[in-house]
Amino acid sequence: MTAFEEHPKPGAERMPALYLSHGAPPLADDPVWPGQLAAWSARLPEPTAILMVSAHWEEAPLALGATVTAPLVYDFWGFPEHYYRVRYAAPGAPRLADSVRKLLRGPGTPVQDLPDRGLDHGAYVPLVEMYPDARVPVLQMSLPTLDPVRLMDIGRRLAPLRDEGVLIVGSGFFTHNLAALRHAGVPGWSAEFDDWGRRALEAGDADALLDFAHASPAGALAHPRTEHFAPLFVTLGAADATGDLAGGRSVIDGFWMGLAKRSVQFG
């Protein structure tokens, strides 16, 4: 049993809230990025549990998966065989699931349980680099909507978990248009959106971020579909509820195959 499973810790050191760009299975082969993720986690307090919100699980009503240790979801196609042999047997987090249900319980936020739904690559790919020993219990939560305002409200309601030592992680990609993979270099739209997003995050400008589709340059190109930006809003809500929104800082930046891998910490 882990510390969280035995003893939820109100009053424990408050955990930060993270948004990270999770890459793809080949992230493990990148010469720089895995080390950046590992160095980031080494600087964090040890979490009692991790709540992952991945761009790769859209499910309504809001669903909780991996409450038990379940097989990974290899939700990608056409990759070399060794990427399908990756394992990440983190403990399930049923106590954390109970806490999430209580915090979200209310009109308009039904919660369903899918305990056998394992971690998808938006969750396990970065966790393999950040917490390779897989000791920390992990719970994955679906995106029940892509509406930024609703997601930010969900994040605010989940914020008390941070005081129990829970690391809340929104996992997406700061720009996500796979057309970039067909061209050498960094597309202008990816660089422009990344620079705009950096400035909005540094300013704690939640209104601009919520309206990113209209307020940003090249928003429609950077996110032709918005599921990879959506997890950011859960993170923003969890930060806003504790007054950390203005203190966001980019921990990882730069580009990977033309896509912005900006990853941010609040608190």
Phi, psi and omega in degrees: 000146179264171179302320183292318183296325181275317191217089169307146193240071170303137181089357174292169178302128182295130178277149171290170172246137187239148161236127180231151170273121194267352178073206180220176180311322180291357175308324182300338182264357181289140183286345186241312193300314179304320178294325177296317179294318180295319179294324179298309183296328180295335180272352182272153168300154179288123181284151172278335176195165180235131173252113183258134173238105188257144175298343187264012175225098172256119183208128176231138357299165179311133184237150175245126179239174177057036172285346168236164176294119185232156177302146178295155175260110180271080189268055179206160188224146172084012180268161175302153189301327186295338177290339179270359178258359178296139177235148174209090188266058177293147176298150171290169185227067182295328178292321176296320177301318177300317180296318179298316179302315182296318182291327184265350184300130179158170180302135175086356180229066173293150181233129176247156181250128174232072192297336182268003178279110185283178180289132176271179189290339174293340178262306190281331181302309177289328182293327177302324180278325186274321183226068189296337181281352175056036179274334187277130178299141182234133173239133175253138181241138181281163167273110181279351182199163171254006181288118185301320183295315180294321179293322178295323177296319176300317178299319178299319182289335179273350187305324180302338178299331181298330179279357173257012178085013181272130177270114178267124186232116167271127187239110180218227173204131191294328163230145186208084172225109189291356171300334179298332183290344183270359185231150175283149176082188182257119178299149179303320182296326180290316179295319182294315180294319180299317179294318177298315181296320177302313182293322178294320178293316180298327179276353185063033186273081182296324181299316179295318181295319178298328181258031188302328183299332180251328187277340186263155170285140173061025182301319182292333176276322180292328181219076178300331164232143198262010187295335181276345173267335187303320180300336177304326186286331171296316178298316180299319179296317179295332176280318183298322184295338181248012177076018184263359189299322182284353183256019181292143178219142177282125180263325178231136174221192183096191188226151178226112183054038177087354181257142181286126181258025182305133180225138197230145177238136174242127180090000000 
